């Protein structure tokens, strides 16, 4: 892509361009707010479970946990659209195309508003049927329905916020989302304590607290985008879908969105399989998935940093920096996942006791950890390479790899292998196996495409 004249506007100064300077420093400095922000987001989700588990009971904890997979399914496509928008925005910034940047920002937010409204309505009206389809036990069903319906009322805020932060991250401004999530976390925790412990509202209180915190973060992010002087400033009058830009966003975002939806669907099937083993297994699995997010989300954050870094440098035609950035991303991810896997393995019991004093639930959660923790490093390899490839606008190869390893394989495993184990271990073991398949597949793709040996093929669109 041809590079334009260097821009000395406030946008260039304030968007923290990643096309210059030490690569490791750019990626690390950009990743840290992303990681902290995602950890905050995971924290207030985890706080819901901790307070519900301790003040309402194991069945309520199971209800919150069983809804997580469905919530992820509902917002999966919008997350893919956010990925597509982020790649397009970062490439426009790298190429210093102001007109294209403004069109991408307003088109992306319009898409987010429409998707958010559709998902909110769908979540409210389809919650019961979806939970019944997931084989949610009768003693947990009503709590699960109430939690999911109330939570769905705030989905539009979540979708718009994710798109807004995707734009900020693409511009290299990962600090603002961290600030807004910090405020949202305080709101969520305060309302959790007030509504659950103070007003005894149970799972509905947890859902209301989360909705309120998402509204706060959405308003803060949009307010900043509307008042900033940078070229990605948002004007409500310009919110519309511009066909050519929307096609470019969807070209990257549609494969990512389909991938996210299908993987989320496979996770719903996994949750359904766990549900069949009863409320204790549901509670243990659901509680540990909250902790699992403290590993997964930073890995995804590092992958997002790689996508932004690659997008800006690819847009600027700096292919050598693209390849070097990939290696830095892989190293950071490996160090993090190995260290956290060791820590979680050592402190598995105290971690589970944060959620409940129920011995059976604790043992169930510890069993999940034995299958997950030693293999987290595979996710850093998988998502590090996925983030790099997506940054160049090529989202189909990562989609194929992730769909096969996280969806097709898991569905076949659940249908054919789980029954042979006769216990929930048959479900848990599929995770490290699917991670291995995904990581090896991306390494083979990177090797065949000479990503690991030469940067030459990155220039081909």
C-alpha positions as CSV (number, residue, x, y, z in Angstrom):
1,X,0.0,0.0,0.0
2,X,1.4,3.4,-1.0
3,X,2.4,5.5,1.9
4,X,1.2,9.1,2.0
5,X,2.9,12.3,3.2
6,X,3.6,12.3,7.0
7,X,0.7,14.0,8.8
8,X,1.6,16.3,11.7
9,X,-2.0,16.8,12.9
10,X,-3.2,16.1,16.4
11,X,-4.4,12.7,15.2
12,X,-0.9,11.6,14.4
13,X,0.3,12.9,17.8
14,X,-2.5,11.5,19.8
15,X,-3.2,8.1,18.2
16,X,0.1,6.6,19.3
17,X,1.1,5.3,15.9
18,X,2.9,2.0,16.0
19,X,4.7,2.4,12.8
20,X,7.8,3.9,14.5
21,X,9.9,3.1,17.5
22,X,11.0,-0.1,19.4
23,X,8.6,-2.9,18.4
24,X,8.6,-4.7,21.8
25,X,7.9,-1.5,23.6
26,X,5.1,-0.5,21.3
27,X,3.4,-3.9,21.7
28,X,3.9,-4.1,25.5
29,X,2.8,-0.6,26.2
30,X,-0.3,-1.0,24.0
31,X,-1.0,-4.5,25.5
32,X,-0.9,-3.5,29.1
33,X,-4.0,-1.3,29.2
34,X,-5.8,-3.9,27.0
35,X,-4.9,-6.7,29.4
36,X,-5.8,-4.6,32.5
37,X,-9.0,-3.6,30.9
38,X,-10.1,-7.1,30.0
39,X,-9.1,-8.3,33.5
40,X,-11.3,-5.6,35.0
41,X,-14.2,-6.7,32.7
42,X,-13.6,-10.3,33.7
43,X,-13.3,-9.2,37.4
44,X,-16.7,-7.7,37.6
45,X,-18.2,-10.7,35.9
46,X,-16.4,-12.9,38.4
47,X,-17.5,-10.7,41.3
48,X,-21.1,-11.5,40.2
49,X,-20.4,-15.2,40.6
50,X,-18.5,-14.8,43.9
51,X,-21.2,-12.8,45.6
52,X,-24.0,-15.0,44.1
53,X,-22.2,-18.1,45.2
54,X,-21.6,-16.9,48.8
55,X,-24.8,-15.0,49.4
56,X,-27.4,-16.9,47.3
57,X,-26.2,-20.5,46.9
58,X,-24.7,-23.1,44.6
59,X,-27.8,-23.4,42.4
60,X,-27.8,-19.6,41.8
61,X,-24.0,-19.9,41.0
62,X,-24.8,-22.7,38.5
63,X,-27.5,-20.5,36.9
64,X,-25.1,-17.6,36.4
65,X,-22.4,-19.9,35.0
66,X,-24.7,-21.7,32.7
67,X,-25.8,-18.4,31.1
68,X,-22.2,-17.4,30.2
69,X,-22.0,-19.6,27.0
70,X,-25.4,-18.2,25.8
71,X,-24.4,-14.6,26.4
72,X,-21.2,-15.2,24.5
73,X,-23.2,-16.7,21.6
74,X,-25.6,-13.7,21.5
75,X,-22.7,-11.2,21.2
76,X,-20.3,-13.3,19.1
77,X,-21.2,-11.8,15.7
78,X,-20.9,-8.3,17.0
79,X,-17.5,-9.1,18.3
80,X,-16.5,-10.2,14.8
81,X,-17.8,-7.0,13.3
82,X,-15.7,-5.1,15.9
83,X,-12.6,-7.1,14.8
84,X,-13.3,-6.2,11.1
85,X,-13.8,-2.5,12.0
86,X,-10.6,-2.4,14.0
87,X,-8.5,-3.8,11.2
88,X,-10.0,-1.4,8.7
89,X,-9.6,1.6,11.0
90,X,-6.0,0.7,11.9
91,X,-5.1,0.3,8.2
92,X,-6.6,3.7,7.3
93,X,-4.7,5.3,10.2
94,X,-1.4,3.6,9.0
95,X,-2.1,4.9,5.5
96,X,-3.1,8.4,6.8
97,X,-6.4,8.3,4.9
98,X,-8.6,10.7,6.9
99,X,-11.6,10.4,4.7
100,X,-11.6,6.7,4.8
101,X,-11.1,6.7,8.6
102,X,-14.1,8.9,9.2
103,X,-16.3,6.7,7.0
104,X,-15.1,3.5,8.7
105,X,-15.7,4.9,12.2
106,X,-19.3,6.0,11.5
107,X,-20.2,2.9,9.5
108,X,-18.9,0.7,12.3
109,X,-20.8,2.4,15.0
110,X,-24.0,2.3,13.0
111,X,-23.6,-1.4,12.4
112,X,-23.0,-1.8,16.2
113,X,-26.2,0.0,17.1
114,X,-28.4,-2.1,14.8
115,X,-26.8,-5.4,16.0
116,X,-27.1,-4.4,19.6
117,X,-30.8,-3.7,19.3
118,X,-31.5,-7.0,17.5
119,X,-29.5,-8.9,20.1
120,X,-31.2,-7.2,23.0
121,X,-34.6,-8.2,21.7
122,X,-33.5,-11.7,20.9
123,X,-32.0,-12.3,24.3
124,X,-35.1,-11.2,26.2
125,X,-37.6,-13.3,24.2
126,X,-35.5,-16.4,23.5
127,X,-33.8,-17.0,26.8
128,X,-36.1,-19.7,28.2
129,X,-36.2,-21.7,25.0
130,X,-32.4,-21.6,24.6
131,X,-31.8,-22.7,28.2
132,X,-34.3,-25.5,27.9
133,X,-32.5,-26.6,24.7
134,X,-29.2,-26.6,26.7
135,X,-30.7,-29.2,29.1
136,X,-30.5,-26.8,32.0
137,X,-31.8,-28.7,35.1
138,X,-35.2,-27.9,36.4
139,X,-33.8,-26.7,39.8
140,X,-31.6,-24.1,38.1
141,X,-33.8,-23.2,35.1
142,X,-35.9,-20.3,36.6
143,X,-32.9,-18.5,38.0
144,X,-31.0,-19.0,34.7
145,X,-33.9,-17.5,32.7
146,X,-34.3,-14.5,35.0
147,X,-30.5,-13.8,34.9
148,X,-30.3,-14.1,31.1
149,X,-33.4,-12.0,30.4
150,X,-32.3,-9.1,32.6
151,X,-28.7,-9.3,31.4
152,X,-29.9,-9.2,27.8
153,X,-31.5,-5.8,28.4
154,X,-28.0,-4.3,28.5
155,X,-26.6,-6.1,25.4
156,X,-27.0,-3.0,23.2
157,X,-24.6,-1.1,25.5
158,X,-22.1,-4.0,25.5
159,X,-22.1,-4.1,21.7
160,X,-21.7,-0.4,21.1
161,X,-19.1,-0.2,23.8
162,X,-17.1,-3.0,22.2
163,X,-17.2,-1.3,18.9
164,X,-16.2,2.1,20.4
165,X,-13.2,0.6,22.2
166,X,-12.3,-1.3,19.0
167,X,-12.0,2.1,17.3
168,X,-9.9,3.5,20.1
169,X,-7.6,0.4,20.2
170,X,-7.2,0.6,16.4
171,X,-6.0,4.2,16.9
172,X,-3.5,3.0,19.4
173,X,-5.4,4.5,22.4
174,X,-5.8,1.6,24.7
175,X,-5.7,3.7,27.9
176,X,-9.2,5.2,27.5
177,X,-11.0,1.8,27.5
178,X,-9.0,0.9,30.6
179,X,-10.2,4.0,32.4
180,X,-13.8,3.4,31.5
181,X,-13.7,-0.2,32.6
182,X,-12.2,0.9,35.9
183,X,-15.2,3.1,36.5
184,X,-17.6,0.4,35.3
185,X,-16.0,-2.2,37.7
186,X,-16.5,0.1,40.7
187,X,-20.1,0.6,39.7
188,X,-20.7,-3.2,39.2
189,X,-19.1,-4.2,42.5
190,X,-21.0,-1.6,44.5
191,X,-24.3,-2.5,42.9
192,X,-23.6,-6.2,43.4
193,X,-23.2,-5.7,47.1
194,X,-26.1,-3.4,47.4
195,X,-28.6,-5.4,45.3
196,X,-27.6,-9.0,46.2
197,X,-26.5,-8.6,49.8
198,X,-28.5,-5.5,50.8
199,X,-31.8,-5.9,48.9
200,X,-31.6,-9.8,48.5
201,X,-32.4,-9.6,44.7
202,X,-30.4,-12.8,43.9
203,X,-29.4,-13.4,40.3
204,X,-31.5,-10.5,39.0
205,X,-29.5,-8.2,41.2
206,X,-26.3,-9.5,39.6
207,X,-27.6,-9.0,36.1
208,X,-28.9,-5.5,36.9
209,X,-25.4,-4.6,38.3
210,X,-23.7,-5.8,35.1
211,X,-26.2,-3.9,32.9
212,X,-25.6,-0.7,34.8
213,X,-21.9,-1.0,34.6
214,X,-22.0,-1.6,30.8
215,X,-24.2,1.4,30.3
216,X,-21.7,3.6,32.2
217,X,-18.7,2.3,30.2
218,X,-20.7,2.7,26.9
219,X,-21.7,6.3,27.7
220,X,-18.1,7.3,28.7
221,X,-16.6,5.7,25.5
222,X,-19.1,7.4,23.2
223,X,-18.7,10.7,25.0
224,X,-15.0,10.7,24.4
225,X,-15.4,9.8,20.7
226,X,-17.8,12.6,20.2
227,X,-15.6,15.3,21.8
228,X,-12.1,14.3,20.7
229,X,-10.3,16.5,18.2
230,X,-8.8,13.5,16.5
231,X,-9.8,12.4,13.0
232,X,-11.8,9.5,14.3
233,X,-14.2,11.9,16.1
234,X,-17.8,10.8,16.0
235,X,-20.7,13.0,14.9
236,X,-24.2,11.7,15.4
237,X,-25.4,13.3,12.2
238,X,-22.8,11.3,10.2
239,X,-23.9,7.9,11.6
240,X,-24.9,5.9,8.6
241,X,-23.7,2.8,6.7
242,X,-21.5,3.6,3.7
243,X,-21.7,0.7,1.4
244,X,-18.1,0.4,0.2
245,X,-16.7,0.8,3.8
246,X,-19.2,-1.6,5.2
247,X,-18.2,-4.2,2.6
248,X,-14.6,-3.8,3.6
249,X,-15.4,-4.1,7.3
250,X,-17.6,-7.2,6.7
251,X,-14.9,-8.7,4.5
252,X,-12.7,-9.1,7.6
253,X,-15.5,-9.0,10.2
254,X,-17.9,-11.5,8.7
255,X,-15.5,-14.5,8.8
256,X,-14.5,-13.5,12.3
257,X,-18.1,-13.1,13.3
258,X,-19.2,-16.4,11.8
259,X,-16.2,-18.0,13.6
260,X,-17.1,-16.5,16.9
261,X,-20.8,-17.5,16.6
262,X,-20.0,-21.1,15.6
263,X,-17.3,-21.4,18.4
264,X,-19.8,-20.0,20.9
265,X,-22.4,-22.5,19.6
266,X,-19.9,-25.3,20.3
267,X,-19.3,-23.9,23.8
268,X,-23.1,-24.0,24.3
269,X,-23.0,-27.7,23.4
270,X,-20.1,-28.1,25.8
271,X,-22.1,-26.4,28.5
272,X,-25.1,-28.6,27.7
273,X,-22.9,-31.7,28.1
274,X,-21.7,-30.4,31.5
275,X,-25.3,-29.6,32.5
276,X,-26.2,-33.3,32.0
277,X,-23.9,-34.2,34.9
278,X,-26.0,-32.1,37.4
279,X,-25.9,-28.8,39.3
280,X,-22.6,-29.5,41.2
281,X,-20.6,-30.0,38.0
282,X,-22.4,-26.9,36.5
283,X,-21.3,-24.8,39.4
284,X,-17.7,-26.0,39.5
285,X,-17.3,-25.7,35.7
286,X,-19.0,-22.3,35.6
287,X,-17.0,-20.9,38.5
288,X,-13.7,-22.0,37.1
289,X,-14.6,-20.5,33.7
290,X,-14.6,-17.1,35.4
291,X,-11.0,-17.7,36.5
292,X,-10.2,-19.1,33.1
293,X,-11.1,-15.7,31.7
294,X,-8.1,-14.2,33.6
295,X,-5.9,-16.3,31.3
296,X,-7.9,-16.2,28.0
297,X,-8.7,-12.5,28.0
298,X,-5.0,-11.3,28.3
299,X,-4.1,-13.8,25.6
300,X,-6.8,-12.2,23.4
301,X,-5.6,-8.8,24.4
302,X,-2.1,-9.5,23.2
303,X,-3.6,-10.9,20.0
304,X,-5.6,-7.6,19.6
305,X,-2.4,-5.6,20.1
306,X,-0.8,-7.7,17.4
307,X,-3.7,-7.0,15.1
308,X,-3.5,-3.3,15.6
309,X,0.3,-3.3,15.3
310,X,0.2,-5.3,12.1
311,X,-2.8,-3.3,10.7
312,X,-1.0,0.0,11.1
313,X,2.3,-1.2,9.8
314,X,0.7,-3.2,6.9
315,X,-1.2,0.0,6.0
316,X,2.0,1.9,6.0
317,X,3.8,-0.8,3.9
318,X,6.3,-1.7,6.7
319,X,6.3,-5.4,6.2
320,X,9.5,-6.2,8.1
321,X,8.0,-4.7,11.2
322,X,5.0,-6.9,10.7
323,X,7.1,-10.1,11.0
324,X,9.1,-8.8,13.9
325,X,5.9,-7.9,15.7
326,X,4.7,-11.5,15.3
327,X,7.7,-12.9,17.1
328,X,7.4,-10.4,20.0
329,X,3.7,-11.2,20.4
330,X,4.5,-14.9,20.6
331,X,7.2,-14.4,23.2
332,X,5.0,-12.2,25.4
333,X,2.1,-14.6,25.2
334,X,4.2,-17.7,26.1
335,X,5.8,-16.0,29.2
336,X,2.4,-15.0,30.5
337,X,0.5,-18.2,29.9
338,X,3.2,-20.5,31.4
339,X,3.5,-18.3,34.5
340,X,-0.2,-18.1,35.1
341,X,-0.8,-21.8,34.4
342,X,1.8,-22.7,37.1
343,X,0.3,-20.2,39.7
344,X,-3.3,-21.5,39.1
345,X,-2.2,-25.1,39.5
346,X,-0.5,-24.3,42.8
347,X,-3.3,-22.3,44.3
348,X,-6.3,-24.2,42.8
349,X,-8.1,-24.8,46.2
350,X,-7.9,-21.2,47.5
351,X,-9.0,-19.9,44.1
352,X,-12.1,-22.1,44.1
353,X,-12.9,-21.2,47.7
354,X,-13.5,-17.7,46.5
355,X,-16.8,-18.8,45.0
356,X,-18.1,-21.4,47.4
357,X,-17.6,-23.5,50.5
358,X,-19.3,-26.4,49.0
359,X,-16.6,-29.2,49.0
360,X,-18.1,-31.0,46.0
361,X,-18.2,-27.9,43.9
362,X,-14.6,-27.0,44.9
363,X,-13.4,-30.5,43.8
364,X,-15.3,-30.2,40.6
365,X,-13.6,-26.9,39.8
366,X,-10.1,-28.2,40.8
367,X,-10.7,-31.1,38.3
368,X,-11.3,-28.6,35.5
369,X,-8.1,-26.8,36.4
370,X,-6.0,-30.0,36.1
371,X,-7.0,-30.3,32.5
372,X,-6.7,-26.6,31.6
373,X,-3.7,-25.0,33.4
374,X,-0.8,-27.0,32.0
375,X,-1.8,-26.3,28.4
376,X,-2.6,-22.6,28.3
377,X,0.7,-21.9,26.4
378,X,-0.9,-23.5,23.3
379,X,-3.5,-20.7,23.3
380,X,-0.8,-18.0,23.2
381,X,0.7,-19.6,20.1
382,X,-2.7,-20.0,18.4
383,X,-4.0,-16.5,19.1
384,X,-0.7,-14.8,18.6
385,X,-0.6,-16.0,15.0
386,X,-4.3,-15.4,14.5
387,X,-3.9,-11.7,15.6
388,X,-1.0,-11.2,13.2
389,X,-2.7,-12.7,10.2
390,X,-5.9,-10.8,10.8
391,X,-4.0,-7.5,11.0
392,X,-3.2,-7.9,7.2
393,X,-6.9,-8.3,6.5
394,X,-6.8,-12.0,6.0
395,X,-9.4,-13.4,8.3
396,X,-10.4,-16.6,6.4
397,X,-7.4,-18.8,7.3
398,X,-7.8,-18.1,11.1
399,X,-11.5,-18.6,10.8
400,X,-11.0,-22.1,9.2
401,X,-8.4,-23.1,11.8
402,X,-10.5,-21.9,14.8
403,X,-13.8,-23.4,13.4
404,X,-12.2,-26.8,12.9
405,X,-10.4,-27.0,16.2
406,X,-12.9,-25.2,18.5
407,X,-16.1,-26.3,16.8
408,X,-16.0,-29.3,14.4
409,X,-13.7,-31.3,16.6
410,X,-15.5,-30.4,19.8
411,X,-18.9,-31.4,18.4
412,X,-17.6,-34.7,17.2
413,X,-15.9,-35.3,20.5
414,X,-19.0,-34.6,22.5
415,X,-21.1,-36.9,20.3
416,X,-18.7,-39.7,20.1
417,X,-16.2,-39.7,23.0
418,X,-17.8,-38.1,26.1
419,X,-20.0,-41.1,26.8
420,X,-16.9,-43.4,26.8
421,X,-15.6,-41.6,29.9
422,X,-18.8,-41.8,31.8
423,X,-18.0,-38.5,33.7
424,X,-17.4,-34.8,33.1
425,X,-13.7,-35.6,32.5
426,X,-14.7,-36.5,29.0
427,X,-15.8,-32.9,28.4
428,X,-12.8,-31.3,30.1
429,X,-10.1,-33.2,28.2
430,X,-11.4,-31.9,24.9
431,X,-10.1,-28.4,25.7
432,X,-6.3,-29.2,25.7
433,X,-6.8,-31.4,22.6
434,X,-8.6,-28.8,20.6
435,X,-6.0,-26.1,21.7
436,X,-3.3,-28.4,20.4
437,X,-5.0,-28.9,17.1
438,X,-5.5,-25.1,16.7
439,X,-2.0,-24.2,17.6
440,X,-0.3,-26.8,15.4
441,X,-2.6,-25.8,12.5
442,X,-1.7,-22.1,12.7
443,X,2.0,-22.9,13.0
444,X,1.8,-25.1,9.8
445,X,-0.1,-22.3,8.0
446,X,2.5,-19.7,9.1
447,X,5.4,-22.0,8.0
448,X,3.8,-22.8,4.7
449,X,3.1,-19.1,4.0
450,X,6.7,-18.3,5.0
451,X,5.6,-16.1,7.9
452,X,8.1,-17.9,10.1
453,X,10.9,-17.7,7.5
454,X,10.3,-14.7,5.2
455,X,8.1,-11.7,5.1
456,X,7.8,-11.6,1.3
457,X,4.4,-13.2,1.0
458,X,2.8,-10.8,3.4
459,X,2.8,-8.2,0.6
460,X,0.3,-10.2,-1.4
461,X,-3.3,-9.2,-0.8
